[in-house]
Amino acid sequence: MAALPLNDDYPVRRAPVVAFTLIAVNVLVYLASPLATTAVWYPSDVVGRYCAIDDYIMLWGAVPDEMLGRAALAPPPTPECGGLDGKAVWLSVFTSMFLHGGAAHLLGNMVYLFVFGPVVEDRIGRIRFLVLYLLTGVAAAYGYALTSTEGTAPMVGASGAISGVLGAYLVVQFRSRVTTLVFGLVPLRLPGWAVVGSYFAFQYLLYVTTSNTPGSGSNVAYAAHVYGFVAGAAVGLVVYRLRWRSGTRLSDVY
């Protein structure tokens, strides 16, 4: 992305417990995974570590063929690492939201959750925010599964759920101004709707130009970002309408 959000000027009225807890869980899961050097209980040799990572991603990642019932258990991408037993496919749809392929992948997602998560949580309430996060993550995973041509490639990352948060933000708090680092150099205060709107436009452009295109070389699930965002906007519209019709602040209701 050419722009990185740094801060939202919305005055959050209470501690964003759920958003910060989700960030902590994502970080701790990564540090305990074989992808992190902190996880010293995994094999230290190159082949052993590679197979540990391979098995870990296949076990806890969301695999389209498994999710849609096209395969009882997709084969691991590296046969010499062996097979997997006892995978709960339904559970992997949720666990995949807390896995990341590297530190940069994790950091990029957590920055967006740190900036926009507290605002949405404050606007709609903690329990609703948690439900929003999980449901849009599921919607993103199935959106990816239904459109992906790589049926055995596991999807990992919080991007789909966080895109759902951004979609909801566009509806419930688009009037904020967001301090954004443009091209990694210039900090600008931009309208919140412009920041999240450009995010969606960029993800959609990448989705239609690279996803499912043989030889594109992309390993990013842009479809998950798009469907997660749309699901988040839909949930945001429902919450916003309920809030308007009831005449109360849903953020005061847990």
Backbone as JSON, one array per atom type, in Angstrom:
{
  "sequence": "MAALPLNDDYPVRRAPVVAFTLIAVNVLVYLASPLATTAVWYPSDVVGRYCAIDDYIMLWGAVPDEMLGRAALAPPPTPECGGLDGKAVWLSVFTSMFLHGGAAHLLGNMVYLFVFGPVVEDRIGRIRFLVLYLLTGVAAAYGYALTSTEGTAPMVGASGAISGVLGAYLVVQFRSRVTTLVFGLVPLRLPGWAVVGSYFAFQYLLYVTTSNTPGSGSNVAYAAHVYGFVAGAAVGLVVYRLRWRSGTRLSDVY",
  "N": [[0.84, -1.2, 0.0], [0.45, 2.28, -0.72], [-0.12, 4.1, 1.2], [-0.13, 4.51, 4.73], [-2.02, 4.18, 7.56], [-1.89, 6.09, 10.55], [-3.11, 7.31, 12.76], [-6.36, 7.92, 14.1], [-8.61, 10.59, 14.49], [-10.87, 10.41, 16.03], [-12.43, 10.74, 19.17], [-12.06, 8.3, 21.26], [-14.09, 6.88, 23.74], [-13.78, 5.02, 25.75], [-11.73, 2.32, 26.98], [-10.49, 0.34, 24.37], [-11.05, -2.63, 24.65], [-11.6, -5.1, 23.33], [-10.51, -4.79, 20.73], [-7.76, -4.36, 21.32], [-7.24, -6.73, 22.65], [-7.59, -8.59, 20.59], [-5.44, -7.84, 18.97], [-3.32, -8.51, 20.68], [-3.69, -11.3, 20.88], [-3.27, -12.11, 18.22], [-0.56, -11.4, 17.92], [0.69, -12.99, 19.91], [0.01, -15.57, 19.02], [1.46, -15.64, 16.65], [4.12, -15.43, 17.63], [4.31, -17.82, 18.93], [4.29, -19.62, 16.92], [5.8, -21.8, 14.39], [6.9, -20.1, 12.51], [8.13, -18.02, 13.73], [11.18, -17.04, 15.27], [11.21, -17.12, 17.96], [9.88, -19.36, 18.8], [11.23, -21.82, 20.01], [10.83, -24.47, 20.47], [10.29, -25.9, 18.23], [11.73, -27.85, 15.51], [15.14, -27.03, 14.77], [16.74, -27.35, 12.54], [16.97, -26.8, 8.98], [15.29, -28.31, 7.19], [13.58, -29.63, 8.99], [12.38, -27.45, 10.27], [11.09, -26.22, 8.13], [9.21, -28.18, 7.42], [7.75, -28.21, 9.76], [6.58, -25.68, 9.68], [5.13, -25.97, 7.33], [3.31, -28.06, 7.99], [1.98, -26.81, 10.1], [0.7, -24.57, 8.93], [-0.99, -25.88, 7.12], [-2.58, -27.33, 8.86], [-3.9, -25.44, 10.51], [-4.68, -23.46, 8.8], [-7.11, -22.06, 6.44], [-8.37, -24.02, 4.01], [-9.58, -23.95, 0.78], [-10.68, -26.21, -0.73], [-11.21, -28.04, 1.28], [-13.01, -26.61, 2.88], [-15.23, -26.35, 1.22], [-15.97, -28.91, 0.82], [-14.81, -30.33, -1.22], [-12.67, -31.92, -0.93], [-11.61, -34.33, 1.39], [-9.38, -33.99, 2.97], [-6.98, -31.84, 2.07], [-3.95, -32.53, 0.31], [-0.65, -32.09, 1.7], [1.47, -29.37, 0.58], [4.09, -30.12, 0.36], [5.07, -33.2, -0.07], [7.06, -34.78, 1.24], [6.99, -33.95, 3.81], [5.0, -35.26, 5.06], [1.64, -36.34, 5.97], [-1.5, -35.06, 7.35], [-3.46, -35.52, 10.27], [-6.68, -35.64, 11.78], [-7.72, -33.01, 11.43], [-9.85, -30.29, 12.12], [-12.01, -28.95, 10.07], [-13.97, -26.91, 10.15], [-13.13, -25.48, 12.36], [-10.71, -24.49, 11.5], [-11.4, -22.42, 9.84], [-11.8, -20.32, 11.56], [-9.39, -20.27, 13.08], [-7.56, -19.63, 11.15], [-7.7, -16.91, 10.91], [-6.02, -15.89, 12.76], [-3.48, -16.49, 12.15], [-0.32, -15.77, 10.61], [1.81, -15.15, 7.81], [4.33, -14.1, 8.17], [6.47, -11.67, 9.86], [6.16, -9.09, 8.74], [3.71, -9.31, 7.45], [2.04, -9.69, 9.67], [2.51, -7.26, 11.1], [1.57, -5.26, 9.31], [-1.2, -5.86, 9.21], [-1.9, -5.51, 11.92], [-1.45, -2.81, 12.36], [-3.54, -1.55, 10.95], [-5.71, -2.62, 12.38], [-5.19, -1.52, 14.88], [-5.52, 1.21, 14.43], [-8.14, 1.56, 13.33], [-9.8, -0.27, 14.61], [-10.37, 0.39, 17.46], [-12.06, 2.63, 17.11], [-14.35, 1.68, 15.71], [-15.17, -0.26, 17.54], [-15.84, 1.37, 19.71], [-17.96, 2.76, 18.65], [-19.96, 0.82, 18.06], [-20.05, -0.96, 20.16], [-18.65, -3.44, 22.39], [-19.22, -6.28, 22.33], [-20.67, -6.5, 19.95], [-18.69, -5.64, 18.22], [-16.79, -7.71, 18.4], [-18.3, -9.84, 17.37], [-18.74, -8.82, 14.8], [-16.09, -8.81, 13.83], [-15.4, -11.57, 13.82], [-17.45, -12.75, 12.22], [-17.25, -11.37, 9.76], [-14.72, -12.17, 9.11], [-15.15, -14.9, 8.64], [-16.92, -14.68, 6.47], [-15.17, -13.53, 4.63], [-13.32, -15.61, 4.31], [-14.88, -17.64, 3.13], [-15.73, -16.29, 0.87], [-13.31, -16.07, -0.46], [-12.75, -18.82, -0.8], [-14.8, -19.65, -2.53], [-14.19, -18.34, -4.86], [-11.59, -18.83, -5.52], [-9.05, -20.32, -7.53], [-7.08, -21.85, -6.65], [-7.43, -24.37, -5.03], [-6.21, -25.96, -3.07], [-4.51, -24.4, -1.69], [-3.68, -23.01, 1.37], [-5.33, -20.42, 3.25], [-4.26, -17.78, 5.25], [-4.25, -15.32, 7.88], [-5.3, -12.14, 9.24], [-6.45, -10.35, 7.57], [-8.93, -10.45, 6.15], [-10.9, -10.25, 8.18], [-10.14, -7.8, 9.3], [-10.52, -6.15, 7.12], [-13.26, -6.28, 7.14], [-13.75, -4.77, 9.43], [-12.91, -2.29, 8.49], [-14.81, -1.89, 6.5], [-17.13, -1.6, 8.05], [-16.39, 0.67, 9.45], [-16.47, 2.59, 7.44], [-19.15, 3.06, 7.27], [-20.12, 3.66, 9.89], [-18.44, 5.59, 11.0], [-17.31, 7.52, 9.18], [-16.69, 10.17, 9.11], [-14.45, 10.95, 10.48], [-11.03, 12.14, 10.65], [-8.01, 10.96, 9.4], [-4.68, 10.54, 10.24], [-2.27, 9.91, 7.95], [0.44, 8.16, 6.54], [1.81, 8.9, 3.61], [3.15, 7.33, 0.79], [5.18, 6.48, 2.41], [6.53, 8.65, 3.45], [5.33, 11.25, 3.67], [3.28, 12.7, 6.06], [-0.19, 13.07, 6.21], [-3.38, 14.53, 6.98], [-6.24, 12.98, 6.34], [-9.63, 12.53, 5.13], [-11.56, 10.03, 6.78], [-13.26, 8.4, 5.25], [-12.07, 8.57, 2.78], [-9.63, 7.3, 3.14], [-10.27, 4.59, 3.87], [-11.93, 4.03, 1.75], [-10.22, 4.23, -0.47], [-8.56, 2.15, 0.16], [-10.28, -0.07, -0.21], [-10.83, 0.22, -2.96], [-8.3, -0.17, -4.05], [-7.73, -2.8, -3.23], [-9.78, -4.14, -4.56], [-9.11, -3.61, -7.22], [-6.68, -4.99, -7.41], [-7.66, -7.51, -6.95], [-9.31, -8.09, -9.2], [-7.43, -7.97, -11.2], [-5.26, -9.61, -10.63], [-5.91, -11.84, -9.0], [-6.72, -15.26, -9.3], [-5.54, -15.37, -11.74], [-3.61, -17.11, -13.89], [-0.14, -17.46, -13.44], [0.22, -14.98, -12.32], [1.64, -14.66, -10.03], [0.87, -13.82, -7.55], [0.37, -14.25, -4.09], [-1.47, -13.37, -2.34], [-4.58, -13.14, -0.75], [-6.67, -11.44, -2.18], [-9.36, -11.52, -2.75], [-10.52, -12.24, -0.33], [-10.13, -9.91, 1.12], [-11.78, -8.12, -0.26], [-14.38, -9.31, -0.07], [-14.6, -9.46, 2.7], [-14.6, -6.74, 3.39], [-16.97, -5.84, 2.11], [-18.85, -7.37, 3.52], [-18.46, -6.31, 6.08], [-19.28, -3.66, 5.68], [-21.97, -4.12, 5.14], [-22.86, -5.18, 7.6], [-22.31, -2.96, 9.16], [-24.15, -1.12, 8.1], [-26.57, -2.29, 8.92], [-26.32, -2.11, 11.72], [-26.08, 0.65, 12.01], [-28.57, 1.49, 11.05], [-30.28, 0.32, 12.95], [-29.45, 1.71, 15.17], [-30.22, 4.31, 14.48], [-33.01, 4.04, 14.29], [-33.74, 3.26, 16.87], [-32.92, 5.35, 18.39], [-30.95, 5.38, 20.27], [-27.61, 5.03, 21.62], [-25.8, 2.48, 20.36], [-23.33, 1.78, 21.24], [-23.44, 1.96, 23.93], [-24.5, -0.32, 24.77], [-23.77, -3.54, 25.74]],
  "CA": [[0.0, 0.0, 0.0], [1.2, 3.53, -0.78], [-0.48, 4.9, 2.36], [-0.19, 3.75, 5.98], [-2.71, 4.97, 8.58], [-1.15, 6.21, 11.82], [-3.96, 7.71, 13.87], [-7.69, 8.43, 13.81], [-8.85, 11.66, 15.46], [-12.1, 10.19, 16.79], [-12.14, 10.63, 20.61], [-12.58, 7.06, 21.84], [-14.56, 7.22, 25.08], [-13.41, 4.0, 26.73], [-10.64, 1.46, 26.52], [-10.9, -0.63, 23.33], [-10.61, -3.91, 25.2], [-11.67, -6.18, 22.34], [-9.54, -4.53, 19.66], [-6.42, -4.58, 21.83], [-7.11, -8.16, 22.93], [-7.38, -9.26, 19.3], [-4.06, -7.56, 18.58], [-2.45, -9.31, 21.54], [-3.82, -12.71, 20.5], [-2.58, -12.28, 16.93], [0.89, -11.33, 18.14], [1.11, -14.15, 20.68], [-0.08, -16.75, 18.16], [2.6, -15.62, 15.73], [5.35, -15.69, 18.37], [4.32, -19.23, 19.32], [4.24, -20.45, 15.7], [7.13, -22.13, 13.87], [7.41, -19.05, 11.65], [8.87, -17.07, 14.55], [12.39, -17.59, 15.89], [10.97, -17.26, 19.4], [9.31, -20.69, 19.06], [12.43, -22.67, 20.01], [10.47, -25.87, 20.66], [10.21, -26.55, 16.93], [13.06, -28.24, 15.01], [15.98, -25.9, 14.37], [17.36, -27.58, 11.24], [16.21, -26.17, 7.9], [14.23, -29.18, 6.7], [12.62, -29.85, 10.07], [11.61, -26.22, 10.49], [10.23, -26.02, 6.96], [8.09, -29.11, 7.52], [6.92, -27.76, 10.88], [5.8, -24.56, 9.17], [4.22, -26.52, 6.33], [2.25, -28.77, 8.69], [1.26, -25.83, 10.92], [-0.17, -23.79, 8.06], [-2.02, -26.75, 6.56], [-3.48, -27.77, 9.93], [-4.69, -24.35, 11.08], [-5.12, -22.54, 7.75], [-8.38, -22.36, 5.78], [-8.12, -24.56, 2.67], [-10.85, -23.9, 0.05], [-11.23, -27.52, -1.08], [-11.74, -28.64, 2.5], [-14.16, -25.82, 3.33], [-16.35, -26.56, 0.31], [-16.25, -30.33, 0.72], [-14.27, -30.91, -2.46], [-11.63, -32.86, -0.53], [-11.69, -34.62, 2.82], [-8.21, -33.32, 3.52], [-6.08, -31.52, 0.97], [-2.6, -33.01, 0.57], [0.3, -31.02, 1.98], [2.19, -28.98, -0.62], [5.39, -30.79, 0.34], [4.78, -34.58, 0.33], [8.06, -35.35, 2.14], [6.72, -33.53, 5.18], [3.99, -36.14, 5.61], [0.25, -35.92, 5.94], [-2.1, -34.53, 8.58], [-4.58, -36.28, 10.78], [-7.51, -35.02, 12.8], [-7.99, -31.59, 11.26], [-11.24, -29.84, 12.19], [-12.09, -27.95, 9.0], [-14.78, -25.77, 10.59], [-12.33, -24.69, 13.29], [-9.62, -23.83, 10.76], [-11.92, -21.17, 9.28], [-11.59, -19.31, 12.58], [-7.98, -20.19, 13.48], [-6.79, -19.02, 10.06], [-7.73, -15.45, 11.1], [-5.01, -15.49, 13.74], [-2.18, -16.92, 11.64], [0.3, -14.85, 9.65], [2.92, -15.76, 7.09], [5.61, -13.46, 8.5], [6.36, -10.5, 10.74], [5.65, -7.95, 7.98], [2.28, -9.59, 7.27], [1.41, -9.42, 10.96], [2.61, -5.84, 11.43], [0.68, -4.5, 8.44], [-2.58, -6.06, 9.64], [-2.13, -4.98, 13.26], [-1.5, -1.35, 12.27], [-4.91, -1.2, 10.56], [-6.6, -2.94, 13.49], [-4.89, -0.58, 15.95], [-6.04, 2.54, 14.1], [-9.57, 1.6, 13.07], [-10.54, -1.14, 15.51], [-10.94, 1.08, 18.62], [-13.13, 3.53, 16.7], [-15.54, 0.88, 15.42], [-15.59, -0.86, 18.81], [-16.47, 2.41, 20.51], [-19.21, 3.17, 18.0], [-21.0, -0.21, 18.03], [-20.03, -1.76, 21.37], [-17.62, -4.47, 22.41], [-19.69, -7.59, 21.87], [-20.97, -6.37, 18.52], [-17.43, -5.54, 17.49], [-16.21, -9.05, 18.33], [-19.12, -10.6, 16.42], [-18.41, -8.27, 13.49], [-14.74, -9.27, 13.46], [-15.4, -13.0, 13.51], [-18.35, -13.06, 11.12], [-16.7, -10.89, 8.49], [-13.59, -13.05, 8.82], [-15.72, -16.11, 8.03], [-17.42, -14.3, 5.14], [-14.0, -13.32, 3.77], [-12.73, -16.91, 4.02], [-15.72, -18.36, 2.18], [-15.66, -15.56, -0.38], [-12.06, -16.5, -1.1], [-12.86, -20.22, -1.18], [-15.72, -19.78, -3.65], [-13.67, -17.71, -6.07], [-10.19, -19.19, -5.73], [-8.73, -21.46, -8.39], [-6.05, -22.59, -5.91], [-8.25, -25.02, -4.02], [-5.46, -26.62, -2.01], [-3.62, -23.42, -1.05], [-4.31, -22.51, 2.6], [-5.39, -18.98, 3.48], [-4.02, -17.37, 6.64], [-4.15, -13.88, 8.08], [-6.45, -11.4, 9.78], [-6.82, -9.3, 6.61], [-10.34, -10.48, 5.82], [-11.64, -9.71, 9.32], [-9.81, -6.38, 9.43], [-11.24, -5.49, 6.03], [-14.62, -6.14, 7.63], [-13.74, -3.62, 10.35], [-12.82, -1.09, 7.66], [-16.11, -1.72, 5.86], [-18.04, -1.06, 9.06], [-15.93, 2.03, 9.73], [-16.94, 3.44, 6.36], [-20.56, 3.37, 7.5], [-20.46, 4.2, 11.22], [-17.59, 6.71, 11.44], [-16.55, 7.97, 8.02], [-16.41, 11.61, 9.19], [-13.15, 11.19, 11.13], [-9.86, 12.4, 9.82], [-6.98, 9.97, 9.72], [-3.31, 10.88, 9.9], [-1.81, 8.83, 7.09], [1.76, 8.32, 5.96], [1.66, 8.68, 2.17], [4.41, 6.93, 0.15], [6.18, 6.24, 3.44], [7.32, 9.86, 3.74], [4.56, 12.48, 3.95], [2.08, 12.53, 6.89], [-1.31, 13.93, 5.85], [-4.66, 14.25, 7.62], [-7.2, 12.73, 5.26], [-10.93, 12.05, 5.58], [-11.58, 8.59, 7.0], [-13.89, 7.72, 4.13], [-11.13, 8.52, 1.66], [-8.59, 6.31, 3.45], [-10.79, 3.23, 3.76], [-12.46, 3.87, 0.4], [-9.11, 3.95, -1.37], [-8.11, 0.79, 0.49], [-11.16, -1.02, -0.89], [-10.64, 0.35, -4.41], [-7.0, -0.76, -4.37], [-7.86, -4.25, -3.07], [-10.65, -4.63, -5.63], [-8.33, -3.56, -8.45], [-5.74, -6.11, -7.37], [-8.44, -8.75, -7.04], [-9.76, -8.35, -10.57], [-6.31, -8.01, -12.14], [-4.25, -10.64, -10.31], [-6.47, -13.06, -8.41], [-7.18, -16.29, -10.23], [-4.89, -15.2, -13.04], [-2.44, -17.98, -13.95], [1.13, -16.8, -13.66], [0.27, -13.63, -11.76], [2.65, -14.66, -8.98], [0.33, -13.27, -6.31], [-0.05, -15.2, -3.06], [-2.31, -12.61, -1.43], [-6.01, -13.43, -0.96], [-7.37, -10.17, -2.35], [-10.8, -11.78, -2.71], [-10.91, -12.2, 1.07], [-10.17, -8.5, 1.51], [-12.95, -7.52, -0.89], [-15.61, -9.84, 0.52], [-14.64, -9.06, 4.1], [-14.98, -5.33, 3.43], [-18.39, -5.74, 1.76], [-19.6, -7.92, 4.64], [-18.37, -5.34, 7.16], [-20.14, -2.52, 5.35], [-23.36, -4.56, 5.3], [-23.13, -5.23, 9.04], [-22.32, -1.57, 9.63], [-25.42, -0.52, 7.7], [-27.62, -2.82, 9.79], [-26.13, -1.52, 13.05], [-26.37, 2.08, 11.9], [-30.02, 1.64, 10.91], [-30.87, 0.01, 14.24], [-29.12, 2.82, 16.07], [-31.04, 5.46, 14.09], [-34.42, 3.78, 14.57], [-33.96, 3.17, 18.3], [-32.62, 6.64, 19.0], [-29.98, 5.19, 21.35], [-26.26, 4.71, 21.19], [-25.54, 1.05, 20.54], [-22.07, 1.61, 21.92], [-23.7, 1.9, 25.36], [-25.08, -1.64, 25.05], [-22.79, -4.6, 25.56]],
  "C": [[0.87, 1.25, 0.0], [0.92, 4.41, 0.43], [-0.62, 4.01, 3.59], [-0.87, 4.61, 7.04], [-1.93, 4.95, 9.89], [-2.07, 6.51, 13.0], [-5.3, 8.23, 13.36], [-8.05, 9.45, 14.89], [-10.15, 11.51, 16.24], [-11.77, 10.01, 18.26], [-12.79, 9.39, 21.22], [-12.88, 7.29, 23.32], [-14.21, 6.19, 26.14], [-12.38, 3.07, 26.13], [-11.14, 0.43, 25.51], [-10.41, -2.03, 23.68], [-10.56, -4.99, 24.13], [-10.62, -6.0, 21.25], [-8.12, -4.82, 20.13], [-6.19, -6.04, 22.19], [-6.87, -8.95, 21.65], [-5.96, -9.04, 18.8], [-3.11, -8.43, 19.37], [-2.49, -10.79, 21.15], [-3.1, -12.98, 19.19], [-1.07, -12.3, 17.11], [1.39, -12.58, 18.87], [1.05, -15.43, 19.85], [1.1, -16.79, 17.2], [3.9, -15.99, 16.45], [5.46, -17.14, 18.8], [4.33, -20.16, 18.12], [5.65, -20.76, 15.21], [7.7, -21.08, 12.93], [8.27, -18.04, 12.42], [10.08, -17.74, 15.19], [12.22, -17.77, 17.39], [10.44, -18.64, 19.77], [10.43, -21.73, 18.98], [12.1, -24.15, 20.18], [10.27, -26.61, 19.35], [11.62, -26.91, 16.45], [13.85, -27.03, 14.52], [16.66, -26.1, 13.02], [16.42, -27.09, 10.14], [15.04, -27.03, 7.45], [13.16, -29.38, 7.76], [11.75, -28.63, 10.32], [10.64, -25.98, 9.34], [9.01, -26.92, 7.05], [7.17, -28.72, 8.67], [6.02, -26.61, 10.45], [4.72, -25.05, 8.21], [3.02, -27.2, 7.0], [1.38, -27.81, 9.49], [0.25, -25.05, 10.08], [-1.3, -24.64, 7.49], [-3.03, -27.18, 7.61], [-4.42, -26.66, 10.37], [-5.18, -23.34, 10.03], [-6.42, -23.0, 7.11], [-8.11, -22.77, 4.33], [-9.44, -24.64, 1.92], [-11.46, -25.26, -0.25], [-11.84, -28.21, 0.13], [-13.02, -27.93, 2.93], [-15.41, -26.11, 2.51], [-16.66, -28.03, 0.09], [-15.75, -30.98, -0.54], [-13.16, -31.92, -2.17], [-11.74, -33.08, 0.97], [-10.54, -33.94, 3.56], [-7.22, -33.08, 2.4], [-4.68, -31.99, 1.29], [-1.67, -31.85, 0.87], [1.07, -30.65, 0.73], [3.55, -29.65, -0.75], [5.21, -32.22, 0.84], [5.77, -35.16, 1.33], [7.85, -34.95, 3.6], [5.64, -34.39, 5.83], [2.6, -35.55, 5.54], [-0.22, -35.4, 7.28], [-3.28, -35.4, 8.98], [-5.38, -35.43, 11.78], [-7.78, -33.54, 12.65], [-9.48, -31.31, 11.34], [-11.4, -28.68, 11.21], [-12.86, -26.72, 9.46], [-13.98, -24.87, 11.52], [-11.24, -23.91, 12.57], [-10.09, -22.53, 10.11], [-11.7, -20.02, 10.26], [-10.1, -19.15, 12.94], [-7.14, -19.52, 12.4], [-6.71, -17.5, 10.22], [-6.62, -14.97, 12.01], [-3.61, -15.96, 13.35], [-1.64, -15.9, 10.65], [1.56, -15.49, 9.06], [4.28, -15.16, 7.39], [5.37, -12.23, 9.35], [5.78, -9.29, 10.01], [4.15, -8.08, 7.75], [1.51, -9.25, 8.54], [1.38, -7.93, 11.26], [1.64, -5.0, 10.6], [-0.78, -4.63, 8.88], [-2.85, -5.4, 10.99], [-2.16, -3.45, 13.27], [-2.92, -0.91, 11.92], [-5.89, -1.49, 11.69], [-6.41, -1.96, 14.64], [-5.51, 0.79, 15.69], [-7.56, 2.55, 14.02], [-10.41, 0.75, 14.03], [-11.15, -0.42, 16.71], [-12.11, 1.99, 18.27], [-14.43, 2.76, 16.48], [-16.07, 0.24, 16.7], [-16.34, 0.16, 19.66], [-17.83, 2.79, 19.95], [-20.31, 2.11, 18.11], [-21.04, -1.06, 19.28], [-19.11, -2.95, 21.26], [-18.08, -5.81, 21.86], [-20.01, -7.56, 20.38], [-19.7, -6.3, 17.69], [-16.78, -6.91, 17.34], [-16.97, -9.91, 17.33], [-18.84, -10.14, 14.99], [-17.09, -8.82, 12.98], [-14.77, -10.73, 13.0], [-16.27, -13.33, 12.3], [-17.82, -12.57, 9.77], [-15.45, -11.67, 8.11], [-14.05, -14.33, 8.15], [-16.22, -15.81, 6.62], [-16.27, -14.12, 4.16], [-13.39, -14.66, 3.36], [-13.55, -17.66, 2.98], [-15.8, -17.63, 0.83], [-14.42, -15.94, -1.17], [-12.18, -17.93, -1.63], [-13.72, -20.4, -2.43], [-15.17, -19.23, -4.96], [-12.24, -18.12, -6.42], [-10.05, -20.39, -6.66], [-7.65, -22.33, -7.74], [-6.72, -23.28, -4.74], [-7.5, -25.64, -2.87], [-4.52, -25.66, -1.28], [-4.29, -22.84, 0.19], [-4.28, -20.99, 2.69], [-5.16, -18.71, 4.96], [-3.97, -15.85, 6.7], [-5.44, -13.26, 8.56], [-7.0, -10.39, 8.78], [-8.3, -9.28, 6.29], [-11.19, -9.87, 6.92], [-11.39, -8.22, 9.48], [-10.44, -5.58, 8.3], [-12.7, -5.31, 6.4], [-14.75, -4.97, 8.59], [-13.7, -2.32, 9.55], [-14.14, -0.82, 6.95], [-17.13, -1.13, 6.81], [-17.68, 0.38, 9.39], [-16.46, 3.01, 8.68], [-18.38, 3.89, 6.58], [-20.77, 4.13, 8.82], [-19.61, 5.38, 11.64], [-16.72, 7.22, 10.29], [-16.13, 9.43, 8.11], [-15.07, 11.92, 9.85], [-12.1, 11.6, 10.11], [-8.73, 11.53, 10.33], [-5.62, 10.5, 9.3], [-2.69, 9.7, 9.17], [-0.44, 9.15, 6.51], [1.69, 7.92, 4.49], [3.03, 8.41, 1.55], [5.55, 6.78, 1.15], [6.95, 7.46, 3.88], [6.47, 11.01, 4.27], [3.34, 12.18, 4.81], [1.01, 13.55, 6.51], [-2.54, 13.54, 6.66], [-5.72, 14.18, 6.53], [-8.55, 12.3, 5.85], [-10.92, 10.53, 5.73], [-12.18, 7.84, 5.84], [-12.95, 7.59, 2.94], [-10.07, 7.45, 1.89], [-9.12, 4.9, 3.26], [-11.39, 2.98, 2.38], [-11.37, 3.56, -0.6], [-8.53, 2.57, -1.11], [-8.95, -0.24, -0.27], [-10.94, -0.98, -2.41], [-9.35, -0.33, -4.84], [-7.08, -2.29, -4.29], [-8.71, -4.85, -4.2], [-9.89, -4.65, -6.97], [-7.35, -4.73, -8.52], [-6.47, -7.44, -7.51], [-8.8, -9.08, -8.49], [-8.6, -8.47, -11.56], [-5.31, -9.13, -11.87], [-4.84, -11.92, -9.78], [-7.0, -13.97, -9.51], [-6.61, -16.13, -11.65], [-3.64, -16.06, -13.08], [-1.17, -17.18, -14.24], [1.24, -15.4, -13.08], [1.31, -13.52, -10.66], [2.15, -14.12, -7.66], [-0.06, -14.37, -5.35], [-0.89, -14.51, -1.99], [-3.78, -12.86, -1.78], [-6.8, -12.14, -1.06], [-8.89, -10.37, -2.31], [-11.3, -11.73, -1.28], [-11.03, -10.77, 1.56], [-11.45, -7.84, 0.99], [-14.23, -7.99, -0.22], [-15.72, -9.5, 2.0], [-15.09, -7.62, 4.25], [-16.47, -5.16, 3.15], [-19.25, -6.26, 2.91], [-19.6, -6.94, 5.82], [-19.25, -4.13, 6.92], [-21.61, -2.88, 5.52], [-23.75, -4.62, 6.77], [-23.21, -3.82, 9.6], [-23.63, -0.87, 9.29], [-26.56, -0.99, 8.59], [-27.53, -2.18, 11.17], [-26.49, -0.05, 13.04], [-27.87, 2.32, 11.81], [-30.72, 1.36, 12.24], [-30.64, 1.15, 15.23], [-30.01, 4.02, 15.77], [-32.5, 5.25, 14.48], [-34.7, 3.75, 16.06], [-33.72, 4.48, 19.02], [-31.66, 6.52, 20.17], [-28.62, 4.9, 20.76], [-26.01, 3.22, 21.44], [-24.23, 0.81, 21.27], [-22.25, 1.57, 23.44], [-24.27, 0.54, 25.77], [-24.03, -2.71, 24.79], [-23.45, -5.84, 24.96]]
}
